[in-house]
Amino acid sequence: MPDSAQNRKPHTGVAALTQAGDGDFSVIEAIGGPRGVVESMLPGFVFVVMFVVTSDLRLTVMVSAILAVVQVLARLVQRQSVMGALSGLVSVAICLVWAWHSHEARNYYMFGFITNAVYIVLLGISLIARVPGLGLVVEFIRSLPTEHFHDWFRGWMDDKPLKRAYMTITALWVGVFALRLLVQVPLYLSDQVAWLGTARLLMGIPFWALAIWVSYLIVATPMHRHRELEREAQQDAADGDSRHKDTADC
């Protein structure tokens, strides 16, 4: 069943686009709020600053790892949600282990290159198949297809303005991931850790926020229209059931 404003919990990231068209979208909340932004950027910031200042990879990895753990512990102590912090901890841990194992600071960023490349491939395939990947994600979160999968799928795929919007934002995100690689890979290959770290920070949360905001602007109107059509269909179905019941009682 489609979501409703009354029972829907706030989402972050791309999942926040499920709120498009309801008039309550917040790009700050979509990227995790001020605290989420700090927690996301701080480990990477500390890593690049520590390495540039000390040139000691071992010390840099240790300090960055301690910081990531402290962030999770702080949320546990304050009895706040730790899912975002835990996922960030796992990501940072992979990056740190990669850098430690290879003895090269630049390999801290290798995991990011791989994930960006994977997203490009998956979303690119979805565009070729004319089934927009971001549309699948948003609609799956918005109205989990526990049954009648075909009706759920055709419900939004046959809405041409909504599908067009999903195709557009999927292409937009492919461009974001590709631009990251285009800028950062040459810096990696030339072993410019300081510039690579700076580019990673600037093209991380800021790009993420901008992409979500632009995606919202593209999706909001067709999503609002789609929701209105869903409500009308539900009301018509309810009225039909009511008339059927009244006829049966006669």
Salt bridges, closest charged atoms under 4 A:
ASP3 OD2 - ARG8 NH1 2.96
ASP3 OD1 - ARG142 NH1 3.44
ASP3 OD2 - ARG227 NH2 3.57
ASP22 OD2 - ARG8 NH2 3.10
ASP22 OD1 - ARG227 NH1 3.51
ASP24 OD2 - ARG8 NH2 3.45
GLU39 OE2 - ARG35 NE 3.09
GLU39 OE1 - ARG75 NE 2.99
GLU104 OE1 - ARG106 NE 2.77
GLU139 OE1 - ARG142 NH2 3.09
GLU147 OE2 - HIS148 NE2 3.99
ASP151 OD1 - HIS150 ND1 3.90
ASP158 OD1 - ARG154 NH2 2.57
ASP159 OD1 - ARG225 NH1 3.03
ASP159 OD2 - HIS226 ND1 2.76
GLU228 OE2 - ARG231 NH1 2.84
GLU230 OE2 - ARG142 NH2 2.81
GLU230 OE2 - HIS226 NE2 3.27
ASP249 OD2 - LYS245 NZ 3.24
